[in-house]
Amino acid sequence: MHAVQLGLRSDLQFYWGTAALSALLDNTPPYLTFLVGALGLQGLSMDNAAPMSEFIARHDHYLVAISPVSGH
């Protein structure tokens, strides 16, 4: 839900944001941080796993942007 407040709206912003944090931290924290941000843009939360498959089907471009950079 805070992705908009951080200025994250595009796949490219998610890609470079994840890359920047992954350069400084282990890969998992940036991956989860940006995954939660992408979920928040869609009004979803990590607290509810049920809509995750729908998120992946409709918004896989976020995962494509986040995953290669963070090593997942």
Secondary structure as GFF3:
##gff-version 3
##sequence-region A 1 72
A	DSSP	alpha_helix	11	24	.	.	.	ID=ss1
A	DSSP	alpha_helix	28	41	.	.	.	ID=ss2
A	DSSP	alpha_helix	52	58	.	.	.	ID=ss3
A	DSSP	alpha_helix	60	70	.	.	.	ID=ss4
###
